[in-house]
């Protein structure tokens, strides 16, 4: 079984739907796909896309992203209620949303795939944030759509801490094979940048299309990184930023492979999609992890 990844497929864009419809119905029937969030805000379209991808793969792993939990109609009281609805759709459609091993116990090529429900920590929520100051930023992040379309039913704890507590049993499990974990949100500041962070910062200053917007305010949480280290993940897959990465930090390979928005691809922000889905593991070869 080969293991492929993709995230941020945003099927409300017709070009993205066409890209996904072109995926082979025959090539992946013995393989698995990790989909690291952000399909669509529309539950019916989300359900249909999950079902379509499930038919193409032997297994489909999924965690919702922020766009999947947007409230833009009156069907749900809050985003937690919508999350439960999305997870229920997944269970009905045989979409894997809990840890699962590929291969039998004792198989030297087996691997555990561990989905991590998570959220980002904003600067006012404490030390778990990935926030980095940006000159001229809008501290209220008024252009961030989650401010208008996401609503949580709790006020005594931030959503990042909430999901951290509610996934503790997954993280504390014992796994008898290498672990590949995945989340929608970023686990640490480093992965916002390439190995050449200074060059990235210079490019941001030169080409920034939205100077008031500071992505690091809503990028992710260090609580995800704590989970990765507790799991001893060999690979962690994430999405959300719409910039594809593949780098190893402190023994863990962090990979983002998103489809993103059509205009991001046309201007070169999202790269590396020429070969389609990205393969990260092959259980027919012991501990084989294809390189960058």
Secondary structure, 3 states (H helix, E strand, C coil): CEEEEEECCCCCCHHHHHHHHCCCCCCCCCCEEEECCCCCCCHHHHHHHHHHHHHHCCEEEECCCCHHHCCCCCCCCCHHHHHHHHHHHHHHCCCECCCEEECCCCCCCCEEEEECCCCCCCHHHCCCCCCCCCCCCCCCCCCCCHHHHCCCCCCCCCHHHHHHHHCHHHHCCCCCCEEEEECCCECCHHHHCCCCHHHHHHHHHHHCCCCCCCHHHHCECHHHHHHHHHHCCCEEEECCCCCCEEEEECCEEEEECECCCHHHHHCCCCCCCCCCCEEEEECCCCCECCCC
